[in-house]
Amino acid sequence: MAPTPPTDADLNVMIRARLAALGIDLDQLPPGTTSDPVTGAPGRDSVLASLRSFLRGTVAELAAYQLPVPGAADPDARKALSQQRVPILYPANSTEWRKS
């Protein structure tokens, strides 16, 4: 059974919870879709619509991304090879950390 996509209300709850965890309160924005003429702050509904659109489109694309693997034609091999370590800034520190 395929998962059902979240509704707008579901996404609104998730967005508000995530932003609240970061200390951002969307209730500080003006209500509706029109921006505040004095401050230029966008309307709360337009911000939520934009964030819902981002979650429905960009997040799925990012989650499906795999690192390019040169020379591997087999899909299973490509998947395995795409799980290589990411280059890090200080490899010596990471190497010592993994030894313990």
N, C-alpha and C positions, 0 to 999 in steps of 0.2 A: 504494500500500500504506500503510495507516494505521500510525502509530508504535505500538509496544507500550508500555503503561504500565510504569513501573519497578516492580520487586518490592520487598517490604519490605526485603530484604537490600541491594538497590541503594540505596534511600533511606537506610538506616542508614549505609552507607559515605559517601554524600554529606553527610549531616548531621554525622557525626563529623569528616569532613575540614574542613567549613566551620567548625565550632565550634573545631577544633584550630587553624585559621588565626587565629582570634580569641583563642586562648589559653585556651579552655574545655575541660576534660577531663571527659567524662561518667563516667569510671571513678572519680571522686571521690564519685559518688552511690552510695547503697546499692543492691545488686543487687535485681532483682525489681520488683514493682509496688507494694509497700507502702512507705509513707514511714517515715523514721527516727523513732522515738518521742521521741528526745532533741532532735534538731535540727529536725525537721519537714521535712527535705529529701525531695523526692519520689524514688520508686524509679527506677532507670535505665530499666527497660523501659517504665514509664508515661510518662516524658519522651520517649523515642523514639517511642512510639505517638502522643503528642500532636503532636510535630513532623511525623511522617509525615502525620497527618490535616490539619495546616495546609498542608503542601506540596501535597497532593492536592486540596484544596478552594480555599483562599483565594488561593494564588499564581496559579492558572488564572483565577480571576475578576479579579484585579488586572491580569493580562496582557491580558485581553480588553477592559478598560475603554477607552472613547474619550471624549474631552471632548465635552460636549453642544454641538451646532451648531444654533443657531436658524435656521429657515427653509429648510433644505436637505432636500429630499425624496429626491433621488437618492443611493443608497448610496455611489457612488463619490465624489460631491461631499462627502458627510458625512465620509468617510474622509480625504479631502484636507484639508478644513477643520479636522479634529480635530488636525492636526499643527502648529497654530499655536504660536508661542513662549509659553513659560510666563512669567508675570510674575516679575520678579526685583527684589531689594531695591535694588540700585544700578545702574540701567540705563545711566548715563553710563560707568561702568567697563567694562561689557560692550560698549558701542558702540565705545569706543576699542580694546578688545582685538580685536574683529572687523575693524577697519580695517587692522591690521598684518599 
